[in-house]
Amino acid sequence: MPKYYEFKVCGYYLYFTAHCIVECMHAHASDRKLTEGGSAKLFVKSNGDTVVQNRGILSERELKKIQEFIKENYKEMYLKWSSKSENGFYEKG
């Protein structure tokens, strides 16, 4: 599972899976288990804003901090995403 970073953001790894690359860019936020069960899933727009599909076990505070982190780092994250997927940013709503 490719991690966007080797460090945790607000106690969670940001990653995607090989199964995920058929969708547009997004990030899962999960603890050390890196499983989709209980993880948050955030689709990333071309301006760095996120759309939360699933908040998982994250608190509102944790989710907000992760969204802020993605907003600040989405261009760098996109480089990792685009090395595995031809699907771009989330462009709905």
Backbone torsions as a table, in degrees:
resi	resn	phi	psi	omega
1	MET	NA	116.5	179.2
2	PRO	-69.4	126.9	173.2
3	LYS	-93.1	142.6	174.0
4	TYR	-67.9	-36.4	178.5
5	TYR	-141.6	155.0	178.4
6	GLU	-82.1	-11.7	178.8
7	PHE	-100.9	162.2	178.8
8	LYS	-90.0	148.1	174.9
9	VAL	-111.7	115.2	-179.3
10	CYS	57.0	33.5	177.7
11	GLY	87.9	7.1	-176.7
12	TYR	-132.0	141.7	171.3
13	TYR	-79.5	144.5	173.5
14	LEU	-105.4	123.4	-173.5
15	TYR	-152.6	174.1	169.6
16	PHE	-141.7	166.9	-178.7
17	THR	-116.0	166.4	177.5
18	ALA	-61.1	-29.0	178.4
19	HIS	-73.9	-22.1	-175.2
20	CYS	-77.7	-22.2	-168.9
21	ILE	-70.2	-5.4	174.5
22	VAL	-80.4	-10.3	177.7
23	GLU	-100.3	175.3	174.7
24	CYS	-73.8	170.6	-174.6
25	MET	-57.6	133.3	175.1
26	HIS	-156.3	172.3	177.7
27	ALA	-134.8	137.4	168.9
28	HIS	-95.0	145.1	174.3
29	ALA	-119.5	118.0	-175.2
30	SER	-144.9	160.3	176.6
31	ASP	-76.5	-157.6	-173.2
32	ARG	-63.0	-20.7	-176.6
33	LYS	-74.7	-23.9	-179.9
34	LEU	51.5	46.0	175.8
35	THR	-113.9	154.7	-178.7
36	GLU	-72.5	-24.4	177.7
37	GLY	-65.2	118.5	-179.7
38	GLY	85.8	-7.2	-179.6
39	SER	-85.8	157.1	173.3
40	ALA	-86.8	155.1	175.9
41	LYS	-133.5	121.7	-177.0
42	LEU	-125.0	120.0	174.2
43	PHE	-79.7	143.2	-175.1
44	VAL	-111.6	126.7	178.0
45	LYS	-87.3	167.0	-176.3
46	SER	-67.2	-11.8	175.9
47	ASN	-102.9	4.5	178.6
48	GLY	92.7	-9.6	174.6
49	ASP	-66.4	156.2	-179.9
50	THR	-123.0	152.6	173.9
51	VAL	-118.2	119.8	-177.4
52	VAL	-82.0	117.4	174.6
53	GLN	-87.7	-36.9	-178.7
54	ASN	-148.8	127.2	-179.9
55	ARG	-87.3	-11.5	179.4
56	GLY	56.1	-137.6	-178.2
57	ILE	-93.5	4.5	-176.9
58	LEU	-70.7	141.1	174.3
59	SER	-75.9	167.9	177.8
60	GLU	-60.1	-41.0	179.4
61	ARG	-63.3	-46.9	179.2
62	GLU	-62.2	-44.3	-179.8
63	LEU	-60.7	-43.9	179.7
64	LYS	-62.5	-43.0	179.4
65	LYS	-64.5	-39.6	178.7
66	ILE	-67.6	-40.4	177.1
67	GLN	-61.8	-41.4	177.8
68	GLU	-64.0	-41.2	178.6
69	PHE	-62.5	-45.8	179.2
70	ILE	-61.1	-43.1	179.7
71	LYS	-57.6	-39.5	-179.1
72	GLU	-77.3	-22.9	-171.2
73	ASN	-125.0	10.7	-171.9
74	TYR	-63.0	-31.8	180.0
75	LYS	-66.4	-42.7	176.7
76	GLU	-65.9	-41.5	178.5
77	MET	-63.0	-37.3	-178.9
78	TYR	-62.7	-33.3	177.4
79	LEU	-60.0	-41.9	178.1
80	LYS	-68.5	-44.7	179.1
81	TRP	-59.0	-49.3	-174.4
82	SER	-69.9	-14.3	175.1
83	SER	-74.6	-16.7	-178.7
84	LYS	-115.5	-19.7	-173.0
85	SER	-135.1	144.4	175.0
86	GLU	-91.0	-4.7	180.0
87	ASN	-85.6	134.0	-174.6
88	GLY	-90.0	-146.9	-177.1
89	PHE	-73.3	162.6	175.1
90	TYR	-74.6	126.8	-175.3
91	GLU	-122.5	14.3	177.4
92	LYS	-93.2	158.8	172.9
93	GLY	28.0	NA	NA
